[in-house]
Amino acid sequence: MNPQERIAQLRDEVNYHLYRYHVLDSPVISDAEYDALYHELLSLEQENPELVTPDSPTQRAGAEPLDAFRKVQHPAPILSLSNAFNAEDLFAWRQRIGRYLPDPEVKLDYVAEPKLDGLTVVLTYENGRFTQGATRGNGEVGEDITQNLRTITAVPQRIPVDPKSELPAPPYLVVRGEVFFPLDKFEQFNERQRTEEKQVYMNPRNAASGSLRQLDPKITAGRPLTLYCYDLVTWSDDVDVPDKQWDRLSYLRQLGFPVSSDSQYCATIEAVADVYDEWIDKRNQINYEVDGVVVKINDRPLADSLGFVGKDPRGAVAMKFPAQEKTTRLLEVQVNVGRTGILAPNAVLEPVEIGGVVVRNATLHNYDEIARKDIRIGDTVIVKRAGDVIPYIVGPVVDLRDGSEQVIKPPTHCPVCGEPALRVPGEVAIYCDNPSCPEQLVRRVEYFVSRGAMDIDGFGSKTGALLAEQGLVKDLADIYYLDRDALLALEGFKDKKVDNLLSGLEVSKNQSPVRFLTALGIRFVGNVVAGLLIDEFGSIDALGEASQERLEEIEGIGPGTAVSVTTWFADERHRDLLEKFRQAGLKFAMDKPDEDAPGSTALEGLTFVITGTLPSMSRDEAKSLIEAHGGKVTGSVSNNTDYLLAGEKAGSKLTKAESLGITIIDESELLNMT
Ligand SMILES: [Zn+2]
């Protein structure tokens, strides 16, 4: 295919996806995939400038407005920004603009603002009154959505909003902002739409856009939309607008516009790079969608004087985050048997790269969720991989179905042992109820020996599966009765490996009863709850005698946990299992009560910061553990930090802690301290 043909093909594709995205609010590819098409077109056109025509999608920034809305000419172009994808790009941008400055090395400061993933709006105020609101459209001409914007409480009808404000009402002021769906409201909203069998939106951005571009303002009024403002587009000469972007944000706030408190002032370009790093973590912890950080030179008149490259102003840049969502095909659904017997649906995907990792599997949560989202085998699905969270399926792209897709049915039997599957009333999960299900045993052994539980050296997850398969382990306690010769007979088990395994098991007999109780894998009894229980009763035997009422009296123990614990101990098979552990020599009681368990004050007065991915616990669990021992957890590293608890992929916090000389510990060191 020659460049001319490829360009024509790309234009058709890009135009089609723009239409799906902007007009139908129903994209069929992810933003990252769209960006790839667009950039291929852009670079082909740059290599072949004679092939650029005015109707190419690269020559405009958005889609044509719908005919049903009145078109509005913006008082000044509503600009888009060029993109940067990492600190290198950012520094290159700083160097490039140096050429347009009187002194290339002049010290600049910046404002870093969250790049909201909503719908851009342009709000006009005359003599302090809101007179017109428009979408961005193609940047020159937008759609008049004044009536719809009036329904959003966050949009001031009159400025200054505070009647006691000393600021004069500006005679003419045009403000730029972003209308968006808060994430918690989005989930609730989609849930309700599903129940009422109305349109479900793929993501908050499409929901915001779809809600704002309703011809009937009553529909918009029923949607939980909100607004952040971040720029002044134009104003009459008599308005006293500050020169610095940071002061402009304050000015907007003083007038009563909602402004994100997540914007940050940065004295240097390096500080901007740090803020970007922090945002990569933070983006999944806030209640609105952010797809990057907008970096503006604080001195706006200076920024404006730098002019344009193409249609993008030089004085600002958008640092985009790595993509978290991609589309791919759902090939099949496997049933995984968990250690509590839960039969969990697991998606097998056509491999897809997301944020530098190849994703082949994703969780489908449970069968109710599959039915609610109507996910089918063969569907093109949107997969999300965000931070530490296990990749999951956001939903199917229904418009790409060809009729060959198959509805996913919940399992009627355990795929491993073949026993009938059981559904507990009031729960979404489906269980294999067979206590001697071999797959459950493998999962329980895996969990028992894992670092968050008994932490047995030399006992990998494959070892557990092999031992169960070979019939050497028929219940959990069997791992303490392994025969040396039988182990040596296994393939790949040489002297040294067997010695390591047996000595690891021997050492583990001295693990605290908190770890032992955790390792038993009783439902709802993780390490924090196990700590509370052992702290209260002092031993596993005393816990086994406790009634449900007695358990519920303990702070932090709910009825579900209480029932789960008493049911577990009431089961004779579990009593037998405990006796077998006792014979093997495991510790059932605390040596010195009140010293080693949560509720202790081992960490009193110490301040921790947690970063990265910990091997066996979530950050929330680590936080609870520290707090249960009297310690404090804060969000950022400072001179007041005593310890940085660092896991894998620790980022800027680790660097900062090192530079401040703060002690860095890993999870096992924390567990030793508690
Ligand atoms: Zn089973």
Boltz pocket constraint, residues with backbone or C-beta under 6 A from the ligand:
constraints:
  - pocket:
      binder: B
      contacts: [[A, 337], [A, 414], [A, 415], [A, 416], [A, 417], [A, 418], [A, 419], [A, 432], [A, 433], [A, 434], [A, 437], [A, 438], [A, 439], [A, 440]]
      max_distance: 6.0
